[in-house]
Amino acid sequence: MRADVMRGEECGTLGALAELTRGGLLEPGQEGLVFVWPGSHSKLVEVDGQGRITRSQTTLAGELIQSVARHTSIAASLPAELPLALDIETAEAGARGTQGQGLERAAFLVRVAALLGTMSPEQLASFWVGAVVADDVGHLARHPILARSRPV
C-alpha cells in the first residue's frame, strides 16, 4: 500500500526546493517538507533535511474526473468539454455530497440532477469536479506524510 512511482515530479520537487531555499522562503536543511502537486495525478512528495525525496503518495483524481465524465452513465449529463471555470457554489455542493455520502453516490447524484433538470450541464460538471477534488483532498490530508510534515 506504500508503493508509488514518479514520472518527472522529482525534477519539479528538487527544482522548487532549490528555488525556495535560494529565495529565502525555506531554511537550508529544513526537515519535514512536503510538496503538494495537484493535477491529473495529485501527488504528495516528502523531502528530508538533506534534500532527498523520501517517499510520495499519488492519486488519479484528474484522470478519474475525465474517465467517469466520458465513459459512464453520467457522460450524457455533462457538457462535451468540462468547463475551465467552475460554478463555485455547485462545486461546493459536490464536495458536501462526497463528504456526506461518498464519491460513488455523488457521481450518481449528477445523473439524478440531470434527469430532474435541477442543474445545467455546466453546473453538473462543477458538482462532479467538486466531489472528486473534495474526496482527493480529504484522503491526502489524512495521509501519514502530512501528519508530521510542513506542506509547501
Backbone as a chain_set.jsonl record, in Angstrom:
{"seq": "MRADVMRGEECGTLGALAELTRGGLLEPGQEGLVFVWPGSHSKLVEVDGQGRITRSQTTLAGELIQSVARHTSIAASLPAELPLALDIETAEAGARGTQGQGLERAAFLVRVAALLGTMSPEQLASFWVGAVVADDVGHLARHPILARSRPV", "coords": {"N": [[0.816, -1.202, 0.0], [2.133, 1.131, 0.305], [3.619, 1.571, -1.91], [4.765, 3.514, -4.719], [5.192, 5.642, -7.599], [7.25, 7.846, -9.586], [7.182, 10.182, -12.218], [8.699, 12.342, -13.278], [7.984, 14.245, -11.411], [9.885, 14.408, -9.458], [11.871, 16.04, -10.488], [10.601, 18.557, -10.629], [10.066, 18.873, -7.905], [12.651, 18.904, -6.666], [13.73, 21.099, -8.013], [11.948, 23.14, -7.2], [12.446, 23.084, -4.452], [15.147, 23.944, -4.408], [14.848, 26.555, -5.489], [13.086, 27.786, -3.638], [14.645, 27.679, -1.353], [16.898, 29.16, -2.167], [15.641, 31.605, -2.547], [15.097, 32.312, 0.053], [12.788, 31.475, 1.272], [12.63, 29.025, 2.406], [14.488, 27.347, 4.927], [17.874, 26.249, 4.673], [18.391, 22.753, 4.868], [16.04, 22.208, 6.19], [13.74, 20.216, 7.921], [11.111, 17.761, 7.323], [9.52, 18.535, 5.047], [6.894, 18.781, 2.65], [5.883, 18.566, -0.618], [3.121, 19.506, -2.508], [1.529, 18.466, -5.295], [-0.902, 19.18, -7.41], [-3.083, 17.836, -9.974], [-3.555, 15.808, -12.96], [-2.569, 13.546, -11.844], [-2.575, 13.725, -8.637], [-0.142, 14.509, -6.19], [1.763, 13.898, -3.268], [4.912, 14.772, -2.074], [7.497, 13.885, -0.071], [10.267, 15.408, 1.503], [13.487, 15.157, 2.907], [15.769, 16.612, 5.405], [18.208, 16.707, 4.111], [17.584, 17.236, 1.572], [16.634, 15.112, 0.108], [14.331, 13.05, -1.602], [12.041, 11.223, 0.149], [9.677, 9.774, 0.211], [6.537, 9.26, -1.511], [3.112, 9.939, -2.423], [0.524, 9.146, -4.551], [-2.433, 10.008, -6.371], [-5.191, 9.467, -8.635], [-6.903, 11.604, -9.293], [-7.5, 13.643, -11.267], [-7.583, 12.13, -13.635], [-9.651, 10.421, -12.951], [-11.834, 12.171, -12.838], [-12.119, 12.822, -15.583], [-12.408, 10.247, -16.769], [-14.78, 9.127, -15.637], [-16.524, 11.116, -16.432], [-16.569, 10.76, -19.168], [-16.948, 8.047, -19.787], [-19.055, 6.699, -18.499], [-22.398, 6.24, -17.191], [-23.04, 8.851, -16.496], [-21.973, 10.466, -18.389], [-23.622, 11.437, -20.471], [-24.922, 13.432, -19.155], [-23.251, 15.519, -18.787], [-21.398, 18.404, -20.074], [-19.832, 18.44, -23.361], [-17.16, 19.27, -23.198], [-15.439, 19.675, -20.202], [-15.922, 22.495, -18.097], [-13.548, 25.205, -17.845], [-13.692, 27.118, -15.872], [-15.205, 26.791, -12.805], [-18.512, 26.608, -11.377], [-18.637, 27.839, -8.369], [-20.371, 27.58, -6.125], [-21.869, 25.308, -6.815], [-19.813, 23.438, -7.095], [-18.969, 23.322, -4.455], [-21.244, 22.156, -3.373], [-21.029, 19.626, -4.514], [-18.719, 18.786, -3.191], [-19.688, 18.661, -0.569], [-21.554, 16.626, -0.953], [-19.921, 14.399, -1.467], [-18.538, 14.237, 0.979], [-20.637, 13.69, 2.694], [-21.975, 11.422, 1.635], [-20.281, 9.848, 0.139], [-18.063, 9.257, -2.658], [-18.979, 7.69, -4.834], [-21.779, 7.827, -4.615], [-22.101, 10.585, -4.914], [-21.352, 10.81, -7.579], [-23.477, 9.454, -8.8], [-25.521, 11.189, -8.131], [-25.141, 13.25, -9.913], [-26.259, 12.245, -12.231], [-28.92, 11.92, -11.368], [-29.671, 14.6, -10.843], [-29.486, 15.576, -13.437], [-31.526, 14.121, -14.734], [-33.727, 15.112, -13.353], [-33.575, 17.715, -14.073], [-32.541, 19.802, -12.544], [-30.143, 21.111, -12.579], [-27.861, 22.828, -14.738], [-25.88, 21.547, -17.527], [-23.254, 22.569, -17.184], [-23.241, 23.218, -14.474], [-23.602, 20.666, -13.421], [-21.176, 19.525, -14.181], [-19.453, 21.065, -12.601], [-20.322, 20.25, -10.073], [-19.541, 17.541, -10.144], [-16.7, 17.735, -10.454], [-16.098, 19.144, -8.093], [-16.86, 17.206, -6.218], [-15.001, 15.095, -6.671], [-12.528, 16.39, -6.238], [-12.803, 17.161, -3.54], [-12.949, 14.64, -2.322], [-10.412, 13.638, -2.967], [-8.672, 15.541, -1.751], [-9.442, 15.17, 0.898], [-8.554, 12.526, 1.419], [-5.763, 12.782, 0.921], [-5.101, 14.699, 2.839], [-5.304, 13.276, 5.186], [-3.216, 11.57, 5.023], [-0.295, 9.832, 6.231], [2.126, 11.108, 5.545], [1.596, 13.849, 5.708], [1.023, 14.105, 8.363], [3.201, 14.617, 9.977], [4.601, 16.626, 8.773], [5.485, 19.647, 6.923], [3.554, 21.175, 4.627], [4.444, 22.407, 1.386]], "CA": [[0.0, 0.0, 0.0], [3.005, 2.31, 0.329], [4.343, 1.677, -3.181], [4.425, 4.674, -5.524], [6.142, 5.922, -8.682], [7.374, 9.234, -10.034], [7.47, 10.309, -13.641], [9.09, 13.721, -13.52], [7.702, 15.116, -10.277], [11.101, 14.603, -8.669], [12.572, 17.205, -11.043], [9.883, 19.736, -10.155], [10.229, 18.972, -6.452], [14.01, 19.331, -6.328], [13.875, 22.457, -8.525], [11.2, 24.036, -6.309], [13.19, 23.122, -3.192], [16.318, 24.801, -4.616], [14.399, 27.944, -5.674], [12.534, 28.289, -2.383], [15.774, 27.857, -0.441], [17.677, 30.281, -2.709], [14.857, 32.814, -2.32], [14.955, 32.57, 1.479], [11.477, 31.058, 1.772], [12.889, 27.82, 3.194], [15.812, 27.285, 5.544], [18.654, 25.083, 4.235], [18.35, 21.619, 5.789], [14.766, 22.137, 6.921], [13.16, 18.868, 7.977], [9.671, 17.565, 7.273], [8.844, 19.263, 3.975], [6.085, 18.017, 1.708], [5.401, 19.315, -1.77], [1.808, 19.048, -2.949], [1.414, 18.711, -6.729], [-2.212, 18.789, -7.944], [-3.131, 17.611, -11.422], [-4.179, 14.542, -13.345], [-2.076, 12.667, -10.787], [-2.212, 14.512, -7.453], [0.993, 13.844, -5.557], [2.495, 14.416, -2.122], [6.314, 14.352, -2.136], [8.179, 14.188, 1.181], [11.696, 15.695, 1.333], [14.158, 15.231, 4.205], [16.64, 17.755, 5.639], [19.332, 16.692, 3.174], [17.069, 17.499, 0.233], [16.353, 13.844, -0.57], [12.945, 12.6, -1.624], [11.977, 10.016, 0.963], [8.517, 8.991, -0.231], [5.482, 10.022, -2.186], [1.778, 9.336, -2.482], [-0.121, 9.631, -5.766], [-3.808, 9.617, -6.674], [-5.585, 9.701, -10.029], [-8.113, 12.432, -9.247], [-7.78, 14.272, -12.555], [-7.986, 11.082, -14.577], [-10.956, 9.923, -12.522], [-12.822, 13.153, -13.291], [-12.314, 12.657, -17.024], [-12.872, 8.897, -17.101], [-16.194, 8.992, -15.287], [-17.274, 12.08, -17.24], [-16.607, 10.335, -20.57], [-17.153, 6.615, -20.03], [-20.05, 6.098, -17.612], [-23.767, 6.7, -17.444], [-23.221, 10.288, -16.295], [-21.387, 11.193, -19.522], [-24.686, 12.127, -21.203], [-25.412, 14.54, -18.332], [-22.222, 16.549, -18.694], [-21.065, 19.027, -21.357], [-18.797, 17.743, -24.138], [-15.887, 19.659, -22.573], [-15.625, 20.179, -18.85], [-15.587, 23.918, -18.078], [-12.308, 25.612, -17.185], [-14.101, 27.845, -14.668], [-16.288, 26.079, -12.135], [-19.505, 27.3, -10.571], [-18.12, 27.526, -7.033], [-21.453, 27.118, -5.25], [-22.211, 23.935, -7.178], [-18.651, 22.612, -6.756], [-19.037, 23.112, -3.006], [-22.311, 21.173, -3.138], [-20.432, 18.327, -4.838], [-17.819, 18.444, -2.084], [-20.528, 18.235, 0.566], [-22.137, 15.334, -1.31], [-18.895, 13.38, -1.257], [-18.263, 14.112, 2.41], [-21.791, 13.134, 3.38], [-22.479, 10.149, 1.128], [-19.261, 9.106, -0.591], [-17.824, 9.676, -4.036], [-19.831, 6.954, -5.772], [-23.127, 8.398, -4.537], [-22.03, 11.918, -5.518], [-21.362, 10.598, -9.029], [-24.836, 9.124, -9.223], [-26.349, 12.385, -7.968], [-25.03, 14.008, -11.159], [-27.271, 11.667, -13.122], [-30.24, 12.238, -10.816], [-29.93, 16.026, -11.078], [-29.71, 15.747, -14.878], [-32.852, 13.592, -15.041], [-34.719, 16.009, -12.768], [-33.423, 19.033, -14.675], [-32.306, 20.8, -11.495], [-28.864, 21.795, -12.82], [-27.391, 22.893, -16.129], [-24.714, 20.673, -17.724], [-22.058, 23.178, -16.599], [-23.352, 23.043, -13.021], [-23.36, 19.252, -13.15], [-19.727, 19.326, -14.278], [-18.869, 21.671, -11.398], [-20.665, 19.359, -8.968], [-18.697, 16.348, -10.252], [-15.311, 18.103, -10.158], [-16.046, 19.438, -6.657], [-16.939, 15.942, -5.475], [-13.73, 14.356, -6.788], [-11.462, 17.147, -5.577], [-13.009, 17.05, -2.092], [-12.571, 13.287, -1.922], [-8.955, 13.54, -3.092], [-8.063, 16.365, -0.71], [-9.702, 14.518, 2.174], [-7.643, 11.381, 1.584], [-4.381, 13.257, 1.016], [-4.934, 15.42, 4.108], [-5.179, 12.283, 6.273], [-2.08, 10.684, 4.766], [0.774, 9.955, 7.23], [3.167, 12.059, 5.129], [1.246, 15.183, 6.205], [0.826, 14.09, 9.817], [4.389, 15.123, 10.683], [5.362, 17.437, 7.845], [5.036, 21.003, 6.581], [3.309, 21.263, 3.19], [4.996, 23.543, 0.635]], "C": [[0.858, 1.264, 0.0], [3.75, 2.511, -0.979], [3.861, 2.887, -3.975], [5.471, 4.819, -6.628], [6.168, 7.426, -8.958], [7.74, 9.218, -11.505], [7.755, 11.772, -13.966], [8.853, 14.645, -12.352], [8.936, 15.349, -9.41], [11.888, 15.806, -9.174], [11.915, 18.494, -10.572], [10.077, 19.956, -8.669], [11.613, 19.492, -6.095], [14.288, 20.744, -6.841], [13.162, 23.468, -7.637], [11.91, 24.179, -4.967], [14.39, 24.062, -3.323], [15.911, 26.27, -4.732], [13.869, 28.543, -4.379], [13.634, 28.53, -1.349], [16.61, 29.066, -0.877], [16.962, 31.611, -2.457], [14.618, 33.14, -0.854], [13.61, 32.171, 2.053], [11.55, 29.761, 2.572], [14.307, 27.903, 3.747], [16.572, 26.097, 4.963], [18.593, 23.982, 5.305], [17.065, 21.485, 6.577], [14.178, 20.73, 6.805], [11.664, 18.912, 7.737], [8.939, 18.37, 6.217], [8.05, 18.308, 3.098], [5.642, 18.963, 0.603], [4.099, 18.669, -2.221], [1.658, 19.455, -4.403], [0.036, 18.25, -7.194], [-2.135, 18.554, -9.448], [-3.822, 16.314, -11.756], [-3.77, 13.433, -12.384], [-1.686, 13.562, -9.62], [-1.127, 13.762, -6.705], [1.484, 14.629, -4.357], [3.921, 13.898, -2.252], [7.004, 14.829, -0.866], [9.674, 14.337, 0.918], [12.328, 15.816, 2.715], [15.094, 16.437, 4.278], [17.866, 17.812, 4.745], [18.872, 16.938, 1.732], [16.8, 16.244, -0.572], [14.864, 13.545, -0.514], [12.881, 11.275, -0.889], [10.755, 9.15, 0.667], [7.505, 9.914, -0.887], [4.181, 9.242, -2.116], [1.062, 9.972, -3.664], [-1.555, 9.144, -5.849], [-4.096, 9.954, -8.135], [-6.81, 10.602, -10.13], [-8.463, 13.035, -10.601], [-8.229, 13.273, -13.602], [-9.358, 10.528, -14.23], [-12.062, 10.873, -12.983], [-13.147, 12.912, -14.759], [-12.899, 11.289, -17.377], [-14.362, 8.719, -16.821], [-17.039, 9.916, -16.159], [-17.426, 11.636, -18.691], [-17.067, 8.899, -20.797], [-18.106, 5.936, -19.056], [-21.427, 6.661, -17.946], [-23.961, 8.194, -17.193], [-22.636, 11.111, -17.451], [-22.442, 11.995, -20.285], [-25.214, 13.342, -20.448], [-24.459, 15.728, -18.308], [-21.944, 17.18, -20.053], [-19.938, 18.264, -22.05], [-17.393, 18.041, -23.605], [-16.18, 20.158, -21.174], [-15.184, 21.64, -18.804], [-14.269, 24.194, -17.36], [-12.599, 26.362, -15.888], [-15.314, 27.132, -14.071], [-17.278, 27.055, -11.51], [-19.189, 26.907, -9.128], [-19.197, 26.983, -6.107], [-21.811, 25.654, -5.537], [-21.052, 22.979, -6.89], [-18.63, 22.323, -5.252], [-20.136, 22.12, -2.641], [-21.812, 19.769, -3.451], [-19.5, 17.858, -3.736], [-18.612, 17.96, -0.879], [-21.163, 16.867, 0.288], [-21.173, 14.191, -1.084], [-18.663, 13.155, 0.231], [-19.416, 13.448, 3.149], [-22.157, 11.727, 2.942], [-21.475, 9.33, 0.333], [-19.198, 9.512, -2.054], [-18.742, 8.967, -5.026], [-21.254, 7.498, -5.782], [-23.148, 9.797, -5.155], [-22.044, 11.805, -7.044], [-22.775, 10.302, -9.51], [-25.773, 10.323, -9.09], [-26.254, 13.313, -9.178], [-26.114, 13.53, -12.119], [-28.682, 12.013, -12.654], [-30.596, 13.694, -11.101], [-30.18, 16.295, -12.558], [-31.108, 15.268, -15.252], [-33.959, 14.494, -14.515], [-34.659, 17.417, -13.359], [-33.159, 20.141, -13.672], [-31.004, 21.571, -11.664], [-28.57, 21.801, -14.308], [-26.224, 21.914, -16.293], [-23.432, 21.244, -17.107], [-22.072, 23.066, -15.078], [-23.094, 21.59, -12.631], [-21.865, 18.932, -13.196], [-19.03, 19.893, -13.045], [-19.12, 20.795, -10.171], [-19.723, 18.15, -8.967], [-17.245, 16.664, -9.904], [-15.165, 18.41, -8.666], [-16.064, 18.179, -5.812], [-15.604, 15.201, -5.496], [-12.61, 15.084, -6.055], [-11.601, 17.051, -4.057], [-12.603, 15.676, -1.584], [-11.048, 13.132, -1.925], [-8.257, 14.308, -1.971], [-8.266, 15.72, 0.659], [-8.764, 13.356, 2.43], [-6.198, 11.842, 1.745], [-4.132, 13.948, 2.355], [-4.755, 14.464, 5.288], [-3.957, 11.387, 6.107], [-0.977, 10.902, 5.803], [1.898, 10.916, 6.825], [2.862, 13.444, 5.698], [1.129, 15.239, 7.72], [2.011, 14.699, 10.548], [5.208, 16.078, 9.831], [4.752, 18.815, 7.653], [4.821, 21.09, 5.088], [3.871, 22.539, 2.578], [4.229, 23.685, -0.654]], "O": [[0.355, 2.353, -0.278], [4.443, 3.514, -1.147], [2.685, 3.245, -3.912], [6.52, 4.178, -6.58], [5.244, 8.163, -8.614], [8.496, 8.367, -11.973], [7.111, 12.359, -14.835], [9.447, 15.721, -12.287], [9.029, 16.359, -8.711], [12.507, 16.518, -8.383], [12.605, 19.426, -10.158], [10.235, 21.091, -8.218], [11.736, 20.426, -5.303], [14.998, 21.509, -6.188], [13.705, 24.535, -7.35], [11.968, 25.274, -4.409], [14.625, 24.887, -2.44], [16.554, 27.137, -4.141], [14.174, 29.692, -4.059], [13.558, 29.475, -0.564], [16.985, 29.896, -0.048], [17.607, 32.624, -2.186], [13.991, 34.154, -0.548], [13.313, 32.492, 3.204], [10.633, 29.44, 3.327], [15.205, 28.457, 3.114], [15.983, 25.033, 4.774], [18.727, 24.257, 6.497], [17.009, 20.721, 7.541], [14.132, 20.145, 5.723], [11.021, 19.946, 7.918], [7.832, 18.846, 6.471], [8.471, 17.182, 2.837], [5.093, 20.032, 0.869], [3.991, 17.445, -2.304], [1.657, 20.644, -4.721], [-0.182, 17.05, -7.36], [-1.213, 19.031, -10.11], [-4.581, 15.775, -10.95], [-4.532, 12.497, -12.141], [-0.582, 14.106, -9.605], [-1.171, 12.537, -6.592], [1.609, 15.853, -4.404], [4.126, 12.712, -2.512], [7.087, 16.03, -0.61], [10.28, 13.526, 0.217], [11.787, 16.486, 3.594], [15.199, 17.199, 3.316], [18.5, 18.861, 4.633], [19.665, 16.858, 0.794], [16.742, 16.295, -1.801], [14.217, 13.765, 0.509], [13.57, 10.32, -1.247], [10.794, 7.934, 0.851], [7.596, 11.14, -0.83], [4.156, 8.053, -1.796], [0.999, 11.196, -3.769], [-1.866, 8.02, -5.455], [-3.316, 10.652, -8.783], [-7.671, 10.373, -10.979], [-9.611, 12.946, -11.037], [-9.154, 13.542, -14.37], [-10.141, 10.201, -15.122], [-13.105, 10.429, -13.462], [-14.315, 12.81, -15.134], [-13.802, 11.202, -18.209], [-15.108, 8.223, -17.664], [-18.137, 9.549, -16.578], [-18.337, 12.099, -19.377], [-17.53, 8.567, -21.889], [-17.99, 4.736, -18.808], [-21.582, 7.459, -18.871], [-24.961, 8.757, -17.639], [-22.796, 12.331, -17.479], [-22.174, 13.122, -20.702], [-25.882, 14.192, -21.037], [-24.823, 16.815, -17.859], [-22.221, 16.565, -21.084], [-19.184, 17.533, -21.407], [-16.539, 17.154, -23.568], [-17.077, 20.979, -20.982], [-14.173, 21.993, -19.411], [-13.916, 23.513, -16.398], [-11.844, 26.256, -14.921], [-16.315, 26.903, -14.75], [-16.924, 28.181, -11.16], [-19.445, 25.776, -8.717], [-18.957, 26.02, -5.379], [-22.027, 24.867, -4.617], [-21.277, 21.839, -6.486], [-18.31, 21.211, -4.833], [-19.98, 21.334, -1.706], [-22.134, 18.823, -2.733], [-19.486, 16.679, -3.384], [-18.251, 16.968, -0.245], [-21.292, 16.046, 1.196], [-21.553, 13.137, -0.573], [-18.599, 12.014, 0.689], [-19.199, 12.725, 4.121], [-22.598, 10.917, 3.758], [-21.792, 8.223, -0.104], [-20.16, 10.042, -2.611], [-19.233, 9.594, -5.966], [-21.866, 7.616, -6.843], [-24.104, 10.156, -5.842], [-22.678, 12.615, -7.721], [-23.215, 10.848, -10.522], [-26.722, 10.452, -9.863], [-27.18, 14.078, -9.445], [-26.8, 14.339, -12.744], [-29.54, 12.361, -13.465], [-31.704, 13.985, -11.552], [-30.997, 17.15, -12.901], [-31.807, 15.94, -16.01], [-35.006, 14.63, -15.147], [-35.576, 18.216, -13.17], [-33.512, 21.295, -13.914], [-30.777, 22.568, -10.978], [-28.975, 20.9, -15.043], [-25.636, 21.493, -15.297], [-22.616, 20.496, -16.569], [-21.03, 22.844, -14.462], [-22.44, 21.321, -11.624], [-21.351, 18.175, -12.371], [-18.118, 19.268, -12.505], [-18.235, 20.621, -9.333], [-19.176, 17.78, -7.928], [-16.625, 15.93, -9.134], [-14.197, 17.974, -8.043], [-15.364, 18.092, -4.803], [-15.132, 14.735, -4.459], [-11.831, 14.463, -5.332], [-10.601, 16.876, -3.361], [-11.979, 15.562, -0.529], [-10.471, 12.563, -0.998], [-7.355, 13.78, -1.32], [-7.356, 15.726, 1.487], [-8.236, 13.211, 3.533], [-5.484, 11.344, 2.615], [-3.06, 13.794, 2.94], [-4.119, 14.817, 6.28], [-3.691, 10.538, 6.957], [-0.742, 12.037, 6.217], [2.557, 11.482, 7.698], [3.779, 14.144, 6.128], [1.138, 16.327, 8.297], [1.842, 15.247, 11.637], [6.379, 16.321, 10.123], [3.664, 19.112, 8.145], [5.793, 21.082, 4.331], [3.786, 23.614, 3.17], [4.52, 24.579, -1.45]]}, "num_chains": 1, "name": "protein.A"}
